[in-house]
Amino acid sequence: MREIKFRVFIDYKIFYQDKYDEYGDNLTSIDICKKTITITGFHNYENVYRFEDEKVKLMQYTGLKDKNGKEIYEGDIVILNDAEEENKCIVKYKYGSYILVDGDLRENLSNVEAKFLEVVGNIYENKNLLEENK
């Protein structure tokens, strides 16, 4: 069974649901019914964001880890390094599954062995990685 968890990108920072940072802000709740995300700071200060807010990007964990053991989330930029060539791809959720997208390439993530993947960034913090591919 796949582990269900999320991370969120807000105001140029990524918050993880399960990685507690003792001196920083943490993703403490995601309320699907109210469509809100709560970020709690070190001093119990709470910021509540709505899903519809332009600056809120919710990303779900795919249930897979790359060759280094790093979790792969929707929106991650991964290097797909197979025997033939190396491609930078974006992890997207489409057609009921996670896929790798690189130009015309559409590869179902579940068909790719983790030993061929390496997370190098994400589309919100590392857009420059995608421009290098062009």
C-alpha positions as CSV (number, residue, x, y, z in Angstrom):
1,M,0.0,0.0,0.0
2,R,1.3,3.4,-1.0
3,E,2.0,6.0,1.8
4,I,-0.2,9.1,1.3
5,K,1.5,12.4,2.2
6,F,2.1,15.8,0.8
7,R,4.4,18.8,0.7
8,V,3.5,22.3,-0.2
9,F,5.4,25.2,-1.8
10,I,4.4,28.6,-0.5
11,D,6.2,31.9,-0.7
12,Y,9.4,30.4,-2.1
13,K,9.7,27.7,0.5
14,I,8.8,24.0,0.7
15,F,7.1,22.6,3.8
16,Y,6.9,18.9,4.4
17,Q,4.1,17.2,6.2
18,D,6.3,14.7,8.1
19,K,9.6,16.6,8.6
20,Y,9.5,18.6,11.7
21,D,11.9,21.5,11.9
22,E,12.4,22.5,15.5
23,Y,13.2,26.1,14.7
24,G,11.3,26.7,11.5
25,D,7.8,26.6,10.1
26,N,6.1,23.3,9.6
27,L,3.2,22.0,7.5
28,T,0.8,21.0,10.3
29,S,-2.5,20.3,8.6
30,I,-4.2,19.9,5.2
31,D,-8.0,20.2,5.4
32,I,-9.5,18.9,2.1
33,C,-13.0,19.9,3.1
34,K,-12.1,23.5,3.9
35,K,-9.4,23.6,1.2
36,T,-6.9,25.0,3.6
37,I,-3.3,24.4,4.5
38,T,-2.0,25.4,8.0
39,I,1.7,26.3,8.5
40,T,2.7,26.6,12.2
41,G,5.8,28.5,13.2
42,F,8.2,28.0,16.0
43,H,6.3,30.3,18.3
44,N,2.8,28.8,17.6
45,Y,2.0,31.4,15.0
46,E,-0.3,30.0,12.5
47,N,-0.7,31.0,8.8
48,V,-3.6,29.5,6.9
49,Y,-3.5,29.4,3.2
50,R,-6.3,28.3,0.8
51,F,-5.7,25.8,-2.1
52,E,-7.0,28.3,-4.6
53,D,-4.3,30.9,-3.6
54,E,-1.9,31.3,-6.6
55,K,1.1,31.0,-4.3
56,V,0.1,27.6,-2.9
57,K,1.3,24.5,-4.8
58,L,0.3,21.2,-3.2
59,M,2.4,18.2,-4.3
60,Q,1.7,14.5,-3.5
61,Y,4.3,11.9,-2.7
62,T,4.4,9.3,-5.5
63,G,5.2,6.4,-3.1
64,L,8.6,6.0,-4.9
65,K,12.2,6.9,-3.9
66,D,15.1,7.6,-6.3
67,K,18.4,5.8,-6.5
68,N,19.6,7.8,-3.4
69,G,16.6,7.0,-1.3
70,K,15.1,10.5,-1.7
71,E,11.3,10.6,-1.9
72,I,9.8,11.6,-5.3
73,Y,6.9,14.1,-5.3
74,E,4.7,15.5,-8.0
75,G,6.5,18.5,-9.5
76,D,10.0,17.1,-8.9
77,I,12.6,17.3,-11.6
78,V,14.4,14.0,-12.0
79,I,17.2,12.8,-14.2
80,L,16.2,9.6,-16.0
81,N,19.5,7.9,-16.8
82,D,19.0,4.7,-18.7
83,A,21.4,2.8,-21.0
84,E,20.8,5.0,-24.0
85,E,20.8,8.6,-22.7
86,E,20.1,11.0,-19.8
87,N,16.9,13.1,-19.7
88,K,15.6,15.7,-17.3
89,C,11.9,15.0,-16.7
90,I,9.1,16.4,-14.6
91,V,7.0,14.2,-12.5
92,K,3.3,14.9,-13.2
93,Y,0.0,13.3,-12.2
94,K,-2.0,12.5,-15.4
95,Y,-4.4,9.9,-16.6
96,G,-4.7,8.4,-13.1
97,S,-1.0,7.8,-12.5
98,Y,2.3,9.5,-12.1
99,I,4.2,10.1,-15.4
100,L,7.6,11.4,-16.4
101,V,7.4,14.2,-19.0
102,D,10.3,15.4,-21.1
103,G,9.2,17.1,-24.3
104,D,7.3,14.4,-26.3
105,L,8.4,11.7,-23.9
106,R,5.6,10.4,-21.7
107,E,6.7,7.5,-19.5
108,N,4.6,6.0,-16.7
109,L,6.6,6.4,-13.5
110,S,5.6,3.0,-12.3
111,N,7.3,1.4,-15.3
112,V,10.7,3.0,-14.5
113,E,13.1,1.4,-12.1
114,A,14.2,3.7,-9.3
115,K,17.8,2.9,-9.9
116,F,17.5,5.0,-13.1
117,L,16.1,8.1,-11.4
118,E,17.7,10.9,-9.4
119,V,15.8,13.9,-7.9
120,V,17.7,17.1,-8.8
121,G,15.1,19.7,-7.8
122,N,11.5,20.8,-8.4
123,I,9.6,23.0,-10.9
124,Y,9.0,25.8,-8.3
125,E,12.5,26.2,-6.8
126,N,14.7,25.1,-9.7
127,K,13.1,26.3,-13.0
128,N,16.7,27.0,-14.3
129,L,17.2,23.2,-14.5
130,L,14.6,22.9,-17.1
131,E,16.0,25.8,-19.2
132,E,19.4,24.0,-19.2
133,N,17.7,21.1,-21.0
134,K,16.7,23.3,-24.0
